[in-house]
Structure formats: C-alpha cells, structure tokens
Amino acid sequence: MMNCCSCGALIFVTLSCMIVESLRSELPLEAMCLNHSDSSGDDGKRWGVLVAGSRGYANYRHQADICHAYQVLRKGGLSDENIIVFMYDDIAFHESNPRPGVIINNPNGDDVYYGVPKDYTGDDVNADNFYAVILGNKSGLTGGSGKVVDSGPNDYIFIYYADHGSSGVLGMPNGEYVYAKDLINVLKKKHDAKTFKSMVFYVEACEAGSIFEGLLANNINIYATTASNAVENSWATYCPGDNPSPPSDYDTCLGDVYSISWLEDSDKHDLRKETLVQQYQVVRRRTAEDNLELSSHVMQYGNTRRGKDLVFNYMGTNPANDNFTFVQYPSSPSTPRLVTQRDADLLHFWHKYHKAPIGSQDKLEAQKRLVDEISYRKHVDYSINHIGMLLFGNSNSSSVVLETVRPAGQPLVDDWDCFKMLVTTYEKYCGSLSKYGMKYMRAIANMCNVGITKEEMAAASIKTCSIIPPPN
C-alpha cells in the first residue's frame, strides 16, 4: 500500500485514504496518512495528560519523568493547548537542586523542564481535577489553567501517570487517593460520551497492575500498560550508586525504570514505524531483569488489540527521527537499579546525611529526616500488624487475612466504598499511610473482603494508636 501522503495526484490521495479508512481493521497501520501536526492522520486530534502524583525533592524522578514526557509529545507535534500537565512544581527551584530551574531525567540528559506548561500545580494536583480534566468538565475544576481534554469522537488520548501506588490506589500530593474503581468509572463515562476514538494509559507505580486488574474492560477502546503487576514494586533508576549514576552533586534518583524505558525509546524512534505493542516489548525487556527480585513485570490491560496502533497516533513523532528504522529486538541498554519506589526517599536521605560535613547543620537536619522516616515506618508497620491481631486473633490468623492475594483477573476488593472508608478510618486515628504505608492497602482491602466494619476498624485503630511505643 502506497503512503497517501506521498502521492502526487490529489484524486489518488483522496481515494487511497478512503480505502485505508474502510479497511483499517485489516491493513497494517503504517498505511495511514501521516504528518507531524496535532492531527493523528484521520481527522482526529491528539491529547496528552501527564500526571506526577508526588511532591518533595526525594521524589525528583516523578516530575522529571513527566517533564520528559512533555518534551516527547511537544517534539511529536502536539501543541501546548493539547497537552495538560499535573506537577507539584517544587523540584526545579528546590534548595537541594544543584541546577536551579533545570530538571534532568538522565545522567547525561538535557533540561526537560524548559517550556513545560504549569497547568495544575501545588494544591491543584488532586484526584478531582484529574477526573474533571479527563472528562472535559471545566465546571468540575478547582484552580489551575482550566485546560481539559475537550476531545471529539475521532481523537486519540494519551494519559501517563508517574508516582507511588499500591493495591487499588495511586497517590496524589493533595486530597484523596486515586482509587482504581473511581478512575475506571471516569474512563467508562468518557467512553460512553463518545469523545475519543482510542485511549492509551501508561502507569508508573508500585502494584500498578491492580488499577486495571479485573476492572478495565476490553471493549471500550482503552489500552493500558503498567510498570508492575498487581502485587510487586516498581523501581527507580539513575540513582546514586547506580551505573550510570547521576552527576556527583545529585543525591536523588533521576528517573524510573519503566518510564525512562518508554521515554528513551520514543526519543530515538520514528514513531510512525513503531506500534504500541512493539514499544511494550522494548519496555518489558528493559524493565524485567533476570533477577526478578530487583525488577518488575510490565503488563498490558484492556483492549490489547489496540497494541497494533502506531505510537505515532498518540504521541506524534520527532521529525529528527524520520530516517530511523525500528529494530524488532534491539539490544536494550543496561538499567541497573538499587532501590524500589518506596525506598528511594531513604536512599536520598542517607546520601544527604553521608555527604554533609561532620558537625554541620546540614548533617543534623539530614540525620533527623532519616531518623523520622525510619520511625514513621516502624509506626505504620506496628499499627497495621497490631490492628490485624485485634481484629483476627493471633498473628498467624491475622497474617493469613492481611496477606491474601486474589487470583489474577479478580479485582482487589468487592466493596470499594468499604475500602475507602476503612482507609479513611485508619488515617483518622493513626495518621497518613503516605507513600510507605500504602503498601498495606491490600491488607485493608482484605479486611473489607472478610466483612470488617467501619466501627470495628475505628475501635481497633483507637486502641492501637493510643498505645504505640516510642521508636527505638
């Protein structure tokens, strides 16, 4: 099939494109009309929604990932009005940043912060605004630029989320977690409104598969990939001590393995010649190392038939890569990793303490941050385990309930309202679970699955968190 954009005669261009459109399900998608503009090639627009769900310099990598994604979409031809960015925006000019106003996502990388739209920052980075943006609901917004995905039936939507996650939830720096069931309901509502042709969702987070497992239907034209399955951590990379390591004046991780895998793949390829499933395979191979204790399984969910779509349809392509030929099984660069998403902040605090001069105020402050984080983790570990024993008896019985993992294909919990209510109840009496304590979300979901009520959770939480011993 001849590429209709290269045809010389207008009549042939028109007829060729009509044929491609009518046979879209049978023909290779490389036969589509292609260009470098907002248009996806079939009268539809491209939209990008980029979300960094964390804050704090220890989480530098999430905003770096998101800023890098913006550069990929911008070079791909998307305009700023079609790219919506959520980021707390407390990294670029943080006092710990050795290059004020600059964010890098690779030890030798360029500044990815330059030009990034500040659509939703600070307290405006929250679940409600995220849902409103996806739905194109300007009246549902609180603050921010007001930009939403004002899409039509022929449009292609790409959503990328990077942050901490856990069973059934994704983090946000403010307000409520993004709960899987709420997000899926938003995506279904978007589909029912017939305001997109196809959507792709990439998620970087621990236990990210639980957001879609048993929940994302295969008949609503949404294709999702995740950095991890429903029960495992995802991993940071370009961390102090890695090879390659960040520049010596950085004491934090610059990226995440899954994220930099698809981002760096997109940087160099002509995305008119690469399908989503080809990119998935590249990312999967680079993310999953032989030692599975130090890597994760990249997963696919939803309408996997959309994997035949060109990445170009969603991200455009950088004209500088026009002569690049996609290699089916390229040799992936090594991405050694030393730390899970949940422990990256500990690594950051330790490096700040280790590098600070002996006796300095910086060393004392770094030591306090490290000790406080360890104490907080002890508090969460103790409180969840003690609540479990109060609810279920001895430690063995409690462990059986709290650690149960449902078979693949089943959602995390039957009653999502119960799940939310028990999380809220715990946090009311015992404090925020935060990024470390999120690892116990499955345990709380299991409490719902065996019938624990809000009143029982409240009683156990009050009793537990009023007698927590001081940290050692």
C-alpha positions in Angstrom: 0.0 0.0 0.0 1.4 3.3 -1.1 1.6 6.0 1.6 -1.2 8.5 0.6 0.8 11.5 1.9 3.5 10.9 -0.6 1.1 10.6 -3.6 1.4 13.1 -6.4 -2.2 13.4 -7.6 -4.9 14.8 -5.3 -7.5 12.3 -6.6 -5.3 9.4 -5.8 -4.6 10.9 -2.3 -8.3 11.1 -1.6 -9.1 7.6 -2.9 -6.2 6.0 -1.1 -7.1 7.5 2.2 -10.7 6.4 1.8 -9.6 2.8 1.1 -7.3 2.8 4.2 -10.1 4.1 6.4 -12.5 1.5 5.2 -10.1 -1.4 5.6 -8.4 -0.1 8.8 -9.0 -3.3 10.8 -7.3 -5.4 8.1 -4.5 -3.2 6.9 -1.2 -2.5 8.6 -1.4 0.9 10.4 1.7 2.0 8.6 -0.5 2.6 5.6 -2.3 5.5 7.3 -1.8 9.2 6.2 0.9 10.6 8.5 2.2 14.0 9.4 3.8 15.9 12.3 0.9 18.0 13.4 -1.7 17.7 16.2 -3.7 15.7 13.8 -3.4 11.9 14.1 -3.8 11.5 10.4 -7.6 10.6 10.2 -9.2 14.0 11.1 -8.6 13.4 14.8 -6.6 15.3 17.3 -4.0 14.0 19.8 -4.3 14.8 23.5 -1.8 14.2 26.3 -2.5 14.2 30.0 0.7 13.9 32.2 0.5 13.5 35.9 3.2 13.5 38.5 1.4 12.4 41.7 4.1 13.2 44.3 5.9 16.1 45.8 9.2 16.7 47.6 12.7 16.6 46.3 13.2 12.9 47.3 10.6 12.2 44.6 12.5 14.3 42.0 12.2 11.4 39.5 8.4 11.6 39.0 8.4 15.2 37.9 11.5 14.5 35.8 9.6 11.6 34.1 6.6 13.8 33.4 8.7 16.7 32.1 10.5 14.4 29.7 7.1 13.0 28.5 6.1 16.6 27.7 9.2 17.1 25.6 8.4 13.8 23.7 4.8 15.0 22.9 5.9 18.5 22.0 8.6 17.3 19.6 6.0 14.9 18.3 3.9 17.8 17.1 1.3 18.2 19.9 0.6 21.8 20.8 0.5 23.1 24.4 -3.2 23.5 24.2 -3.5 19.7 23.8 -1.0 18.8 26.5 -2.2 19.0 30.1 0.4 18.8 32.9 -0.1 18.0 36.6 3.0 18.5 38.7 3.5 20.0 42.1 6.4 22.1 40.7 8.5 22.1 43.8 11.6 20.4 42.3 13.1 22.7 39.7 13.8 25.6 42.2 14.2 23.4 45.3 17.1 24.4 47.5 18.6 20.9 47.1 18.6 21.1 43.3 22.2 21.7 42.2 20.9 23.2 38.9 18.2 25.7 39.8 15.5 25.9 37.1 16.7 22.7 35.4 15.4 19.1 35.7 17.1 16.2 34.1 15.9 12.6 33.6 19.2 11.0 32.6 22.7 11.5 34.0 23.8 13.0 30.6 20.4 14.3 29.7 19.2 17.8 28.6 16.9 20.0 30.7 13.4 18.6 30.4 11.8 21.4 32.5 12.1 24.1 29.9 8.7 25.1 28.4 6.6 22.7 30.4 3.1 24.2 30.9 2.2 24.7 34.6 -1.5 23.7 34.2 -2.1 22.2 37.6 0.4 22.7 40.4 0.6 22.7 44.2 -2.8 22.0 45.8 -4.4 21.8 42.3 -2.8 18.5 41.7 -5.6 16.3 43.1 -7.9 13.5 42.0 -10.9 15.6 41.4 -9.1 17.9 39.0 -7.6 14.8 37.3 -11.0 13.3 36.7 -12.5 16.6 35.5 -9.7 17.1 33.0 -10.2 13.6 31.5 -14.0 14.2 31.2 -13.6 17.7 29.7 -15.6 19.0 32.7 -14.4 22.6 33.2 -17.1 23.2 35.9 -15.6 20.4 38.0 -12.2 22.1 38.3 -10.8 24.0 41.3 -7.9 26.2 40.3 -5.4 25.5 37.6 -5.2 26.7 34.0 -8.7 25.4 33.1 -7.4 23.2 30.3 -9.3 20.0 29.9 -9.5 17.2 27.3 -12.1 18.8 25.1 -11.9 15.9 22.7 -14.2 14.6 19.9 -15.1 11.1 18.6 -12.1 10.9 16.3 -9.5 11.9 18.8 -6.7 9.9 20.4 -5.9 10.4 24.1 -2.6 9.5 25.9 -2.5 9.5 29.7 0.7 9.0 31.6 0.9 8.8 35.4 4.1 8.6 37.5 4.1 8.3 41.3 3.8 6.0 44.2 1.0 3.5 44.1 -0.3 0.4 45.9 -3.1 -2.1 45.7 -6.0 -0.3 44.1 -4.7 3.2 44.5 -2.4 5.8 43.0 -1.0 8.6 45.1 -1.7 12.4 44.9 0.1 15.1 46.7 -3.2 16.5 48.0 -6.6 15.2 49.0 -7.9 11.7 48.3 -6.0 8.9 46.6 -6.9 8.0 43.1 -8.9 4.8 43.7 -9.0 2.3 40.9 -12.8 1.9 40.8 -13.2 5.7 40.6 -10.7 6.0 37.8 -12.3 3.2 35.8 -15.7 4.8 36.2 -14.3 8.0 34.8 -12.8 6.2 31.8 -16.2 4.4 31.2 -18.0 7.7 31.4 -15.6 9.2 28.9 -16.1 6.2 26.6 -19.9 6.5 26.9 -19.8 10.1 25.9 -18.2 9.1 22.6 -15.5 11.7 23.0 -12.5 9.7 21.9 -11.6 7.1 19.3 -8.9 5.4 21.3 -7.0 5.9 24.5 -3.7 4.7 25.8 -2.8 4.8 29.5 0.8 4.3 30.9 1.2 3.9 34.6 4.4 4.1 36.6 3.8 3.0 40.2 4.2 0.0 42.6 1.4 -2.6 42.2 0.2 -0.6 39.2 -1.5 -3.6 37.6 -4.1 -3.5 40.4 -5.5 -0.4 38.9 -6.8 -2.3 35.9 -6.8 -6.0 37.0 -10.3 -7.3 36.7 -11.6 -3.8 36.2 -10.7 -2.4 32.7 -13.0 -3.9 30.1 -11.6 -4.9 26.7 -14.5 -3.3 24.8 -14.1 0.4 25.5 -11.0 1.1 23.2 -8.6 1.7 26.1 -5.2 0.1 26.1 -3.1 0.3 29.2 0.4 -0.8 30.2 1.8 -0.7 33.7 5.3 -0.7 35.3 4.4 -3.6 37.5 1.8 -6.3 38.0 -0.8 -6.2 40.8 1.5 -7.4 43.6 5.0 -6.1 43.1 7.1 -2.9 43.4 8.3 -0.8 40.5 11.8 0.5 40.5 13.7 3.8 40.4 16.8 4.2 38.3 19.7 6.6 37.6 20.1 6.7 41.4 23.2 7.5 43.5 25.3 4.3 43.3 23.9 3.1 40.0 25.9 2.7 36.9 25.4 5.1 35.2 25.0 7.3 38.2 23.6 10.9 38.5 26.2 13.7 38.5 28.0 13.8 41.8 26.1 16.9 43.0 22.8 15.0 42.9 21.6 12.8 45.8 18.3 11.6 44.4 17.1 9.3 41.7 16.6 10.9 38.3 14.0 8.5 36.8 12.1 5.3 37.0 12.9 2.2 35.0 9.6 1.7 33.2 9.3 5.4 32.5 12.8 6.0 31.1 12.4 2.8 29.0 9.5 4.1 27.0 10.7 7.7 27.1 14.2 6.9 25.8 12.7 4.6 23.2 10.4 7.4 22.0 13.3 9.8 21.9 15.1 7.9 19.2 12.5 6.1 17.1 10.4 7.2 14.2 7.1 6.5 15.9 5.3 6.2 12.6 7.1 2.9 12.3 6.6 1.5 15.8 3.4 0.0 17.2 2.3 0.2 20.8 3.0 -3.5 21.3 6.4 -3.1 19.9 7.1 -0.4 22.4 5.6 -2.5 25.1 8.0 -5.3 24.3 11.0 -3.0 24.3 10.0 -1.6 27.7 9.2 -5.0 29.1 12.6 -6.4 28.2 14.4 -3.4 29.6 12.4 -3.4 32.8 12.4 -7.1 33.7 15.9 -8.2 34.5 17.0 -11.8 35.2 16.9 -11.2 38.9 13.1 -10.7 39.4 13.7 -9.6 43.0 15.2 -6.4 41.5 12.8 -5.8 38.7 9.1 -5.9 37.8 6.7 -7.3 35.1 5.4 -4.7 32.7 1.8 -5.6 32.0 -0.9 -5.0 29.4 -4.6 -4.5 30.1 -7.9 -3.5 28.3 -8.2 -3.7 24.6 -4.9 -5.2 23.7 -5.9 -5.3 20.0 -5.1 -1.6 20.1 -1.5 -2.7 20.5 -1.3 -2.8 16.7 -1.8 1.0 16.6 1.2 3.1 15.8 2.7 5.0 18.8 2.5 8.0 16.4 -1.3 8.1 16.7 -0.9 9.2 20.3 2.5 10.9 20.7 3.3 12.1 17.2 6.9 11.7 16.2 10.0 13.8 16.2 10.9 14.8 12.6 14.6 14.4 13.5 13.9 10.6 13.7 12.4 10.2 10.2 15.2 8.0 8.9 15.3 5.7 11.9 14.2 2.1 11.2 12.6 0.3 14.1 14.5 -2.8 15.1 12.2 -5.6 16.4 14.6 -6.8 19.1 17.1 -4.1 19.8 19.7 -4.6 22.4 18.4 -2.7 25.4 20.8 -0.5 27.4 21.5 -1.7 30.9 19.4 -0.1 33.6 20.8 -1.3 37.0 18.6 -0.5 39.9 19.3 -0.5 43.6 16.0 0.8 45.1 12.3 0.3 44.9 10.0 3.3 44.5 9.1 3.0 48.2 12.7 3.1 49.4 14.1 5.8 47.1 13.5 8.5 49.7 15.5 6.6 52.2 18.4 6.5 49.7 18.0 10.2 49.2 18.1 11.0 53.0 21.0 8.7 53.6 23.1 10.3 50.8 22.4 13.8 52.1 23.5 12.6 55.6 26.6 10.9 54.2 27.7 13.8 52.1 27.1 16.6 54.7 30.2 17.8 56.6 30.6 16.4 60.1 29.1 18.6 62.8 27.3 20.8 60.3 23.7 21.9 60.5 23.0 20.1 57.2 24.2 16.8 58.7 22.0 17.3 61.7 19.0 18.0 59.5 19.7 15.1 57.2 20.0 12.8 60.2 16.7 14.0 61.6 14.9 13.4 58.3 16.4 9.9 58.1 15.5 9.0 61.7 12.0 10.5 61.3 11.4 8.4 58.2 12.5 5.2 59.9 10.4 5.9 63.0 7.4 6.6 60.8 7.8 3.3 59.0 8.1 1.5 62.3 4.8 3.2 63.4 2.9 2.1 60.3 4.3 -1.5 60.5 3.4 -1.8 64.1 -0.1 -0.2 63.8 -1.3 -2.3 60.8 0.0 -5.6 62.4 -1.5 -4.8 65.8 -4.9 -3.8 64.2 -4.8 -7.1 62.4 -4.2 -9.1 65.6 -7.0 -7.2 67.4 -9.4 -8.0 64.5 -8.4 -11.6 63.7 -6.8 -13.0 66.8 -3.2 -14.3 66.9 -0.5 -13.2 64.4 -0.9 -16.3 62.2 -4.6 -15.8 61.7 -4.0 -12.1 61.0 -1.3 -12.8 58.5 -3.5 -15.2 56.6 -6.1 -12.5 56.1 -3.9 -9.5 55.6 -1.5 -11.1 53.1 -4.1 -12.9 50.9 -3.7 -12.2 47.2 -6.7 -12.9 45.0 -6.2 -14.9 41.8 -5.2 -13.0 38.7 -8.1 -11.4 36.9 -10.1 -10.6 40.0 -10.3 -7.0 41.3 -8.7 -6.2 44.6 -11.9 -5.7 46.6 -15.6 -6.4 46.3 -16.8 -3.2 48.1 -14.8 -0.2 47.1 -16.8 2.1 49.3 -15.9 -0.1 52.3 -12.2 0.0 51.2 -12.2 3.8 51.1 -14.0 4.0 54.4 -11.5 1.7 56.2 -8.5 3.6 54.7 -10.0 6.9 55.9 -10.8 5.5 59.3 -7.3 4.2 59.8 -5.8 7.5 58.8 -8.1 9.5 61.1 -6.8 7.7 64.2 -3.3 6.5 63.2 -2.1 9.2 60.7 -1.5 9.1 57.0 -0.3 5.9 55.4 1.7 8.0 53.0 3.9 6.5 50.3 5.5 3.8 52.5 2.3 2.8 54.3 0.5 2.5 51.0 2.0 -1.0 50.8 -0.7 -2.1 53.3 -3.6 -1.2 51.0 -4.1 -4.8 50.1 -4.3 -5.7 53.8 -7.1 -3.1 54.3 -8.9 -4.3 51.3 -8.8 -7.8 52.6 -10.4 -6.6 55.8 -13.3 -5.4 53.7 -13.4 -8.7 51.9 -14.0 -10.6 55.2 -16.6 -8.2 56.5 -14.8 -5.8 58.8 -16.9 -2.8 59.5 -16.0 0.9 60.0 -16.9 0.6 63.7 -14.6 -2.4 64.2 -11.7 -0.7 62.3 -12.2 2.5 64.4 -12.1 0.6 67.7 -9.0 -1.3 66.7 -7.3 1.8 65.4 -8.0 3.9 68.5 -6.8 1.1 70.8 -3.6 0.6 68.7 -2.6 4.1 68.0 -3.1 5.3 71.6 -0.5 2.8 72.9 2.2 2.8 70.2 5.5 2.5 71.9 8.1 5.2 71.2 10.6 4.3 68.4 13.8 2.7 69.4 
